[in-house]
Amino acid sequence: MHMRNIRVNGKRTSMKLMSVEWESLEEICARENMTMSELVTKIDAERQDCDNLTGCVRVYALCYFRKAASLSEPMPRHRPTTAMAFAAE
């Protein structure tokens, strides 16, 4: 887990996220041409019934990439026969 300071609505706040979560937010910022502060301020403004900003940021990133995945081609299905072959060994 890594803690970073971010400005949200002009105020400094700290958030502690895993490296992969920070990388996901950085990718969203690059795709949307936003700074980290702009993105987190947007998430903060849109959150409802949630007191935990860090949790809202995590859910936002998950939903962002789920939506992106639904717009692309489907992933190939996992072949159960392969899993059974490993289980038999």
Secondary structure, DSSP 8 states (H G I E B T S, - for coil): -EEEEEEETTEEEEEEE-HHHHHHHHHHHHHHT--HHHHHHHHHHH--S---HHHHHHHHHHHHHHHHHHHS-------HHHHHHHHH-
